[in-house]
Amino acid sequence: MHKKRVTRHHPIVRITHWVSAVALLVMAASGLRIFNASPAFAPKGSTFRWWPWEGTPVPDNLTFGGWLGGARHWHFAMMWLLVANGLLYLGYLWFKGEWRELAPRRGSVHDAIAMARFYLGLTKRHPLQGKHNALQKYAYSTMIVLGLVSVITGIAIWKPVSLGWLTAAMGGYHLARWWHFTSMLGLGVLVVVHVVMVFAVDPYALRAMTTGGYDEDRYSPEARNARPFVNLAPAKVEEGE
């Protein structure tokens, strides 16, 4: 019976992944509750042209924390958890050299275009890839950058007096709020796309991110020639292979 289980994710990667998922969800929802206390980026008497819904609060069912004070407590608690968790994850990537599997390289643009063409049905065979395809590398790297920006801008609006130089570097308090909001919004969009693509292309990734790995000859997107909602079943492998 064919069985070739390959470890894809170290326990540190799996733990930090799920901690990040919970922390980001709570941070985003509590942040929206904080935003609703002042749903405008411009100071009173001024206008802000970069947000078409200026002054419009977010629906309460998308927020968390109950009230402004409660949301702030949850937001800061998750912030410290996310920072510690992120440092552990980035430290692991650096010391183990696994950052090379996430960082785009020379030729990644060409590979990303090839991957997009396959997803759109313009080519028939799944491009060769390693642990992550080029589109994933760009998406995951961007998520890390947006996470760093959200932390830095969050600190800038948390301590606008004692860290006035940082707030000023962001364009002032009100613009720093905008950068914080948009970086978290961008991160949220990428997270949603990531979740959708997991279920649409690689649902077996949930197994790998929970137990550590799977049989790549049967379950990997490349082996299944999988594009969104196509070829989701495990690949057939001949007995004895």
C-alpha atoms as a printed R data frame, in Angstrom:
    type eleno elety resid chain resno       x      y       z
1   ATOM     1    CA   MET     A     1   0.000  0.000   0.000
2   ATOM     2    CA   HIS     A     2   1.396  3.351  -1.027
3   ATOM     3    CA   LYS     A     3   2.093  5.672   1.861
4   ATOM     4    CA   LYS     A     4   4.605  8.484   1.672
5   ATOM     5    CA   ARG     A     5   3.876 11.029   4.373
6   ATOM     6    CA   VAL     A     6   6.077 14.119   4.185
7   ATOM     7    CA   THR     A     7   6.432 16.591   7.042
8   ATOM     8    CA   ARG     A     8   5.549 20.021   5.666
9   ATOM     9    CA   HIS     A     9   5.248 22.159   8.789
10  ATOM    10    CA   HIS     A    10   7.299 22.151  11.981
11  ATOM    11    CA   PRO     A    11   5.294 22.276  15.259
12  ATOM    12    CA   ILE     A    12   6.426 25.891  15.810
13  ATOM    13    CA   VAL     A    13   4.984 26.875  12.427
14  ATOM    14    CA   ARG     A    14   1.705 25.086  13.151
15  ATOM    15    CA   ILE     A    15   1.291 26.565  16.635
16  ATOM    16    CA   THR     A    16   2.146 30.116  15.570
17  ATOM    17    CA   HIS     A    17  -0.180 29.818  12.574
18  ATOM    18    CA   TRP     A    18  -3.240 28.991  14.689
19  ATOM    19    CA   VAL     A    19  -2.336 31.503  17.405
20  ATOM    20    CA   SER     A    20  -2.045 34.174  14.719
21  ATOM    21    CA   ALA     A    21  -5.421 33.197  13.277
22  ATOM    22    CA   VAL     A    22  -7.169 33.688  16.632
23  ATOM    23    CA   ALA     A    23  -5.215 36.812  17.598
24  ATOM    24    CA   LEU     A    24  -5.811 38.507  14.236
25  ATOM    25    CA   LEU     A    25  -9.535 37.781  14.363
26  ATOM    26    CA   VAL     A    26  -9.890 39.274  17.845
27  ATOM    27    CA   MET     A    27  -7.611 42.205  17.010
28  ATOM    28    CA   ALA     A    28  -9.516 43.051  13.845
29  ATOM    29    CA   ALA     A    29 -12.944 42.859  15.484
30  ATOM    30    CA   SER     A    30 -11.898 44.791  18.598
31  ATOM    31    CA   GLY     A    31 -10.104 47.335  16.390
32  ATOM    32    CA   LEU     A    32 -13.329 47.949  14.500
33  ATOM    33    CA   ARG     A    33 -15.089 48.570  17.817
34  ATOM    34    CA   ILE     A    34 -12.402 51.130  18.699
35  ATOM    35    CA   PHE     A    35 -12.751 52.681  15.248
36  ATOM    36    CA   ASN     A    36 -16.504 53.082  15.750
37  ATOM    37    CA   ALA     A    37 -15.830 55.392  18.702
38  ATOM    38    CA   SER     A    38 -14.489 57.873  16.131
39  ATOM    39    CA   PRO     A    39 -15.258 56.591  12.603
40  ATOM    40    CA   ALA     A    40 -13.419 59.401  10.834
41  ATOM    41    CA   PHE     A    41  -9.765 59.913   9.997
42  ATOM    42    CA   ALA     A    42  -9.798 63.693   9.663
43  ATOM    43    CA   PRO     A    43  -9.831 66.031  12.681
44  ATOM    44    CA   LYS     A    44 -13.067 67.877  13.349
45  ATOM    45    CA   GLY     A    45 -13.738 70.565  10.782
46  ATOM    46    CA   SER     A    46 -11.537 68.889   8.173
47  ATOM    47    CA   THR     A    47 -12.199 66.475   5.336
48  ATOM    48    CA   PHE     A    48 -10.447 63.235   4.446
49  ATOM    49    CA   ARG     A    49 -10.496 62.272   0.797
50  ATOM    50    CA   TRP     A    50  -8.816 58.856   1.039
51  ATOM    51    CA   TRP     A    51 -11.792 57.032   2.574
52  ATOM    52    CA   PRO     A    52 -15.193 57.270   0.828
53  ATOM    53    CA   TRP     A    53 -17.086 56.124   3.950
54  ATOM    54    CA   GLU     A    54 -15.630 58.821   6.222
55  ATOM    55    CA   GLY     A    55 -17.792 59.165   9.333
56  ATOM    56    CA   THR     A    56 -19.660 55.886   8.753
57  ATOM    57    CA   PRO     A    57 -19.320 53.327  11.581
58  ATOM    58    CA   VAL     A    58 -18.799 49.624  10.975
59  ATOM    59    CA   PRO     A    59 -21.816 47.335  11.659
60  ATOM    60    CA   ASP     A    60 -21.789 46.240  15.307
61  ATOM    61    CA   ASN     A    61 -21.969 42.543  14.401
62  ATOM    62    CA   LEU     A    62 -18.471 42.838  12.915
63  ATOM    63    CA   THR     A    63 -16.984 44.228  16.126
64  ATOM    64    CA   PHE     A    64 -15.833 42.687  19.401
65  ATOM    65    CA   GLY     A    65 -15.305 43.945  22.920
66  ATOM    66    CA   GLY     A    66 -18.759 45.221  23.848
67  ATOM    67    CA   TRP     A    67 -17.679 48.816  24.454
68  ATOM    68    CA   LEU     A    68 -14.672 51.069  23.853
69  ATOM    69    CA   GLY     A    69 -12.822 50.181  27.060
70  ATOM    70    CA   GLY     A    70 -13.422 46.455  26.653
71  ATOM    71    CA   ALA     A    71 -12.335 46.545  23.030
72  ATOM    72    CA   ARG     A    72  -9.118 48.359  23.961
73  ATOM    73    CA   HIS     A    73  -8.289 45.715  26.577
74  ATOM    74    CA   TRP     A    74  -8.801 42.909  24.069
75  ATOM    75    CA   HIS     A    75  -6.939 44.786  21.336
76  ATOM    76    CA   PHE     A    76  -3.810 45.395  23.401
77  ATOM    77    CA   ALA     A    77  -3.844 41.898  24.884
78  ATOM    78    CA   MET     A    78  -3.933 40.381  21.405
79  ATOM    79    CA   MET     A    79  -1.313 42.867  20.204
80  ATOM    80    CA   TRP     A    80   1.280 41.596  22.688
81  ATOM    81    CA   LEU     A    81   0.334 38.000  21.937
82  ATOM    82    CA   LEU     A    82   0.640 38.610  18.196
83  ATOM    83    CA   VAL     A    83   3.989 40.386  18.534
84  ATOM    84    CA   ALA     A    84   5.454 37.587  20.681
85  ATOM    85    CA   ASN     A    85   4.006 34.969  18.375
86  ATOM    86    CA   GLY     A    86   5.315 36.772  15.291
87  ATOM    87    CA   LEU     A    87   8.817 37.074  16.742
88  ATOM    88    CA   LEU     A    88   8.832 33.350  17.484
89  ATOM    89    CA   TYR     A    89   7.684 32.550  13.943
90  ATOM    90    CA   LEU     A    90  10.128 34.924  12.236
91  ATOM    91    CA   GLY     A    91  12.945 33.742  14.480
92  ATOM    92    CA   TYR     A    92  12.240 30.140  13.509
93  ATOM    93    CA   LEU     A    93  12.164 31.035   9.803
94  ATOM    94    CA   TRP     A    94  15.480 32.858  10.109
95  ATOM    95    CA   PHE     A    95  17.441 30.332  12.156
96  ATOM    96    CA   LYS     A    96  16.152 27.336  10.189
97  ATOM    97    CA   GLY     A    97  16.552 29.090   6.847
98  ATOM    98    CA   GLU     A    98  12.925 28.456   5.908
99  ATOM    99    CA   TRP     A    99  12.493 32.123   4.988
100 ATOM   100    CA   ARG     A   100  13.924 31.096   1.610
101 ATOM   101    CA   GLU     A   101  10.741 29.103   0.965
102 ATOM   102    CA   LEU     A   102   8.594 32.211   1.507
103 ATOM   103    CA   ALA     A   103  10.645 35.008  -0.037
104 ATOM   104    CA   PRO     A   104  10.098 35.704  -3.757
105 ATOM   105    CA   ARG     A   105  13.226 35.287  -5.842
106 ATOM   106    CA   ARG     A   106  14.490 36.244  -9.280
107 ATOM   107    CA   GLY     A   107  12.039 34.718 -11.712
108 ATOM   108    CA   SER     A   108   9.169 34.711  -9.229
109 ATOM   109    CA   VAL     A   109   7.209 37.219 -11.337
110 ATOM   110    CA   HIS     A   110   7.363 34.833 -14.311
111 ATOM   111    CA   ASP     A   111   6.364 31.914 -12.064
112 ATOM   112    CA   ALA     A   112   3.478 33.919 -10.558
113 ATOM   113    CA   ILE     A   113   2.165 34.734 -14.042
114 ATOM   114    CA   ALA     A   114   2.398 31.059 -15.005
115 ATOM   115    CA   MET     A   115   0.496 30.108 -11.847
116 ATOM   116    CA   ALA     A   116  -2.198 32.705 -12.522
117 ATOM   117    CA   ARG     A   117  -2.606 31.448 -16.089
118 ATOM   118    CA   PHE     A   118  -3.078 27.915 -14.783
119 ATOM   119    CA   TYR     A   119  -5.668 29.036 -12.226
120 ATOM   120    CA   LEU     A   120  -7.532 30.857 -15.011
121 ATOM   121    CA   GLY     A   121  -7.603 27.713 -17.147
122 ATOM   122    CA   LEU     A   122  -5.273 29.094 -19.817
123 ATOM   123    CA   THR     A   123  -2.773 26.248 -19.357
124 ATOM   124    CA   LYS     A   124  -3.454 22.592 -18.633
125 ATOM   125    CA   ARG     A   125  -0.649 21.475 -16.334
126 ATOM   126    CA   HIS     A   126   0.183 22.745 -12.859
127 ATOM   127    CA   PRO     A   127   3.511 24.632 -12.943
128 ATOM   128    CA   LEU     A   128   6.369 23.082 -11.034
129 ATOM   129    CA   GLN     A   129   6.596 24.434  -7.496
130 ATOM   130    CA   GLY     A   130   8.291 23.783  -4.216
131 ATOM   131    CA   LYS     A   131   6.585 23.976  -0.863
132 ATOM   132    CA   HIS     A   132   4.762 27.152  -1.936
133 ATOM   133    CA   ASN     A   133   3.983 28.445  -5.406
134 ATOM   134    CA   ALA     A   134   5.028 31.938  -6.499
135 ATOM   135    CA   LEU     A   135   1.614 33.500  -5.848
136 ATOM   136    CA   GLN     A   136   1.674 32.135  -2.309
137 ATOM   137    CA   LYS     A   137   5.168 33.508  -1.751
138 ATOM   138    CA   TYR     A   138   4.071 37.001  -2.755
139 ATOM   139    CA   ALA     A   139   0.912 36.771  -0.661
140 ATOM   140    CA   TYR     A   140   2.627 35.428   2.476
141 ATOM   141    CA   SER     A   141   5.503 37.906   2.233
142 ATOM   142    CA   THR     A   142   3.029 40.767   1.833
143 ATOM   143    CA   MET     A   143   1.104 39.537   4.880
144 ATOM   144    CA   ILE     A   144   4.274 39.692   6.973
145 ATOM   145    CA   VAL     A   145   5.026 43.230   5.759
146 ATOM   146    CA   LEU     A   146   1.466 44.407   6.439
147 ATOM   147    CA   GLY     A   147   1.613 42.828   9.886
148 ATOM   148    CA   LEU     A   148   4.786 44.798  10.665
149 ATOM   149    CA   VAL     A   149   3.222 48.027   9.356
150 ATOM   150    CA   SER     A   150   0.089 47.503  11.460
151 ATOM   151    CA   VAL     A   151   2.191 46.981  14.602
152 ATOM   152    CA   ILE     A   152   4.380 50.057  13.976
153 ATOM   153    CA   THR     A   153   1.424 52.316  13.149
154 ATOM   154    CA   GLY     A   154  -0.509 50.907  16.094
155 ATOM   155    CA   ILE     A   155   2.304 51.875  18.452
156 ATOM   156    CA   ALA     A   156   2.424 55.325  16.821
157 ATOM   157    CA   ILE     A   157  -1.237 56.032  17.610
158 ATOM   158    CA   TRP     A   158  -0.994 54.374  21.046
159 ATOM   159    CA   LYS     A   159   1.867 56.620  22.210
160 ATOM   160    CA   PRO     A   160   1.571 59.781  20.055
161 ATOM   161    CA   VAL     A   161   3.283 61.969  22.693
162 ATOM   162    CA   SER     A   162   6.121 59.864  24.086
163 ATOM   163    CA   LEU     A   163   6.767 58.467  20.598
164 ATOM   164    CA   GLY     A   164   5.970 61.687  18.781
165 ATOM   165    CA   TRP     A   165   8.819 61.186  16.320
166 ATOM   166    CA   LEU     A   166   7.270 57.906  15.171
167 ATOM   167    CA   THR     A   167   3.796 59.420  14.879
168 ATOM   168    CA   ALA     A   168   5.241 62.338  12.924
169 ATOM   169    CA   ALA     A   169   6.991 59.916  10.572
170 ATOM   170    CA   MET     A   170   3.567 58.457   9.792
171 ATOM   171    CA   GLY     A   171   2.269 61.883   8.814
172 ATOM   172    CA   GLY     A   172   0.758 62.759  12.178
173 ATOM   173    CA   TYR     A   173  -1.792 61.085  14.438
174 ATOM   174    CA   HIS     A   174  -4.750 61.143  12.052
175 ATOM   175    CA   LEU     A   175  -2.797 59.845   9.089
176 ATOM   176    CA   ALA     A   176  -1.174 57.203  11.298
177 ATOM   177    CA   ARG     A   177  -4.704 55.963  12.120
178 ATOM   178    CA   TRP     A   178  -5.357 55.716   8.398
179 ATOM   179    CA   TRP     A   179  -2.197 53.699   7.755
180 ATOM   180    CA   HIS     A   180  -3.042 51.431  10.673
181 ATOM   181    CA   PHE     A   181  -6.583 50.880   9.421
182 ATOM   182    CA   THR     A   182  -5.614 50.260   5.789
183 ATOM   183    CA   SER     A   183  -2.736 47.912   6.644
184 ATOM   184    CA   MET     A   184  -5.081 45.825   8.780
185 ATOM   185    CA   LEU     A   185  -7.700 45.977   6.033
186 ATOM   186    CA   GLY     A   186  -5.168 44.766   3.472
187 ATOM   187    CA   LEU     A   187  -4.056 42.003   5.825
188 ATOM   188    CA   GLY     A   188  -7.671 40.983   6.350
189 ATOM   189    CA   VAL     A   189  -8.288 40.799   2.605
190 ATOM   190    CA   LEU     A   190  -5.244 38.569   2.117
191 ATOM   191    CA   VAL     A   191  -6.329 36.325   4.993
192 ATOM   192    CA   VAL     A   192  -9.778 35.907   3.426
193 ATOM   193    CA   VAL     A   193  -8.220 35.108   0.041
194 ATOM   194    CA   HIS     A   194  -5.888 32.625   1.750
195 ATOM   195    CA   VAL     A   195  -8.776 30.818   3.465
196 ATOM   196    CA   VAL     A   196 -10.841 30.704   0.255
197 ATOM   197    CA   MET     A   197  -7.914 29.307  -1.732
198 ATOM   198    CA   VAL     A   198  -7.236 26.656   0.904
199 ATOM   199    CA   PHE     A   199 -10.737 25.262   0.502
200 ATOM   200    CA   ALA     A   200 -10.836 25.847  -3.263
201 ATOM   201    CA   VAL     A   201  -7.426 24.403  -4.158
202 ATOM   202    CA   ASP     A   202  -5.703 22.681  -1.236
203 ATOM   203    CA   PRO     A   203  -8.097 21.559   1.523
204 ATOM   204    CA   TYR     A   204  -5.498 19.002   2.584
205 ATOM   205    CA   ALA     A   205  -3.370 21.918   3.788
206 ATOM   206    CA   LEU     A   206  -5.607 21.935   6.865
207 ATOM   207    CA   ARG     A   207  -4.355 18.437   7.652
208 ATOM   208    CA   ALA     A   208  -0.750 19.475   7.120
209 ATOM   209    CA   MET     A   209  -1.160 22.578   9.305
210 ATOM   210    CA   THR     A   210  -2.731 20.441  12.043
211 ATOM   211    CA   THR     A   211  -0.787 17.181  11.989
212 ATOM   212    CA   GLY     A   212   2.368 18.344  10.223
213 ATOM   213    CA   GLY     A   213   2.173 16.801   6.777
214 ATOM   214    CA   TYR     A   214   0.585 14.547   4.187
215 ATOM   215    CA   ASP     A   215   1.404 12.264   1.276
216 ATOM   216    CA   GLU     A   216   2.531 14.770  -1.345
217 ATOM   217    CA   ASP     A   217   2.183 12.227  -4.173
218 ATOM   218    CA   ARG     A   218  -1.572 12.087  -3.491
219 ATOM   219    CA   TYR     A   219  -2.589 15.348  -1.846
220 ATOM   220    CA   SER     A   220  -0.352 18.176  -3.057
221 ATOM   221    CA   PRO     A   221  -1.931 20.603  -5.573
222 ATOM   222    CA   GLU     A   222   0.801 19.791  -8.062
223 ATOM   223    CA   ALA     A   223   0.153 16.036  -7.865
224 ATOM   224    CA   ARG     A   224  -3.607 16.601  -8.242
225 ATOM   225    CA   ASN     A   225  -3.165 19.217 -10.987
226 ATOM   226    CA   ALA     A   226  -5.547 21.283  -8.883
227 ATOM   227    CA   ARG     A   227  -6.940 24.695  -9.720
228 ATOM   228    CA   PRO     A   228  -9.847 26.390  -7.893
229 ATOM   229    CA   PHE     A   229 -12.623 23.809  -7.360
230 ATOM   230    CA   VAL     A   230 -11.056 21.434  -9.904
231 ATOM   231    CA   ASN     A   231  -9.338 18.119  -9.091
232 ATOM   232    CA   LEU     A   232  -9.923 18.276  -5.339
233 ATOM   233    CA   ALA     A   233  -9.889 14.478  -4.960
234 ATOM   234    CA   PRO     A   234  -6.588 12.788  -4.058
235 ATOM   235    CA   ALA     A   235  -4.405 11.796  -7.000
236 ATOM   236    CA   LYS     A   236  -4.392  8.131  -7.921
237 ATOM   237    CA   VAL     A   237  -1.105  6.377  -7.229
238 ATOM   238    CA   GLU     A   238  -0.264  2.981  -8.620
239 ATOM   239    CA   GLU     A   239   0.288  0.206  -6.111
240 ATOM   240    CA   GLY     A   240   3.939 -0.403  -5.373
241 ATOM   241    CA   GLU     A   241   5.045  3.156  -6.219
